[in-house]
Amino acid sequence: MSRATGPLWMPFTSAGGGKPAAVVAADGNYVETEDDARLLDATAGGVACVILGHGRTEIADAVADQLRTLEYHCLFGYSHPRAQELAEAVSARTPGDLNHVFFTNSGSEAVETALKMARGYWRRVGQASKTGFVSLHRGYHGMNIGGISVGGLTENRSGFGPLLEGCTQVPAHDIDALEQELVYRDPSTVAAVIMEPVQAAGGVYPPPEDYLSQVREVCNRFDVLLVLDEVVCGFGRLGHWFGGHRYGVVPDIMTVAKGLTSAYVPMGAAIAGSHIHEAFVDPEGAIELMHGYTYSGHPAACVAGLKVIEILEREGLVDHSCQTGKYLQRRVATLGALPAVAEARGEGMLAAVELSGDSPEPLVAEAQRRIQSAGVLVRAQADHLGIYPPFTFTAAEVDRVVETIGTVLEEMS
Ligand SMILES: Cc1ncc(COP(=O)(O)O)c(C=O)c1O
């Protein structure tokens, strides 16, 4: 048994590391720790998922009502009304004809589903040799075997091989590199290109303005599917419902999670365009996508998702995210002038402050600790501080986050 954490084997944490900080309660844009600290949460629950802010009793009540009525009965010919309603509500807001929603429990499962859909699609249309994937350096696509195979963060891959065959990565946001890779790989062996609209976990790297439309054009020309992984960007983080809207692109398949339920209940989805779905429809009624999870479309998660969409619209939070995101970017950019900062960058309600130096990781960790002591929660990740607030953040709260980071970095210089 681990010395420090007892029976709890913590994700993404040194197995013998110190006791984790316990967050015991939260409301609005604040979280409370077990030692009674009240922290302004500029991380939306740590990893950009609690998009509506904490403590929405309306969602808790709706979930409780659903659990009292029907906790679960799904799969193999059975569904329930809330799954249908959420699929309709989501597809009414997705770009283009992304109208076929396959529910999962997480972003990682959504990615695996999308990869299987892509391979399955090509098999269905008689091009079974198209099984490979091309993705971007620094991309993050979850932690399952398919996801780390297409992921561009090598530290997530090492030690888990052999991985999925036929996956290669190219430099991010270099359209020539992508095109050359498809020529080199031979497009008749490639099922899809998978990428995030804005790279999030890899360090918050927005693409050049026209990059996504160039990728769409290259994928069309080489007859390769485009999968947009919108697990972070989807549901308003870039100030639009989806990153596809922000950059004017309709992918063939899109993955979502996090904001779909604002983390009140775990859920993800892979959402396919009509042409993808149609290829799977068998006139004899055979199952052509032999795939699913026990809890695909769990009623509690569906109800949470329906409430999230209702609240996003009732409170105008996608638009608020758009306005506050522009302000956040203007304010974060001012930190770029500090000697301790290598670069301050972002898009919408996603920002990173990268620290200077060859190995700034210990400095990032120290800065995060000091910022937390001053009452603000940002994420320490590799060489940068990550800022991804709930959409309910006010301009004054943005000011507090940026000013606290600025003061701490000045003290440390
Ligand atoms: C772009 C992207 N894809 C997939 C995932 C995996 O989602 P989950 O952690 O819910 O499995 C994440 C998680 O951060 C993500 O950022």
The ligand as a Tripos MOL2 file, in Angstrom:
@<TRIPOS>MOLECULE
LIG
   16    16     1     0     0
SMALL
NO_CHARGES

@<TRIPOS>ATOM
      1 C1         -8.7170   17.0830  -26.3230 C.3       1 LIG1
      2 C2         -8.9610   15.9790  -25.3360 C.ar      1 LIG1
      3 N1         -9.3580   14.7870  -25.7660 N.ar      1 LIG1
      4 C3         -9.6250   13.7740  -24.9290 C.ar      1 LIG1
      5 C4         -9.4900   13.9350  -23.5820 C.ar      1 LIG1
      6 C5         -9.7710   12.7990  -22.6490 C.3       1 LIG1
      7 O1        -10.9070   13.0380  -21.9080 O.3       1 LIG1
      8 P1        -11.1470   12.2180  -20.5290 P.3       1 LIG1
      9 O2        -10.1170   12.6830  -19.5800 O.co2     1 LIG1
     10 O3        -12.5680   12.5950  -20.1700 O.co2     1 LIG1
     11 O4        -11.0280   10.7770  -20.8570 O.co2     1 LIG1
     12 C6         -9.0800   15.1660  -23.0690 C.ar      1 LIG1
     13 C7         -8.9230   15.3780  -21.6140 C.2       1 LIG1
     14 O5         -8.4470   16.3600  -21.1480 O.2       1 LIG1
     15 C8         -8.7890   16.2200  -23.9640 C.ar      1 LIG1
     16 O6         -8.3270   17.3980  -23.5300 O.3       1 LIG1
@<TRIPOS>BOND
     1     1     2 1
     2     2     3 ar
     3     2    15 ar
     4     3     4 ar
     5     4     5 ar
     6     5     6 1
     7     5    12 ar
     8     6     7 1
     9     7     8 1
    10     8     9 2
    11     8    10 1
    12     8    11 1
    13    12    13 1
    14    12    15 ar
    15    13    14 2
    16    15    16 1
@<TRIPOS>SUBSTRUCTURE
     1 LIG1         1 GROUP 0 **** ****
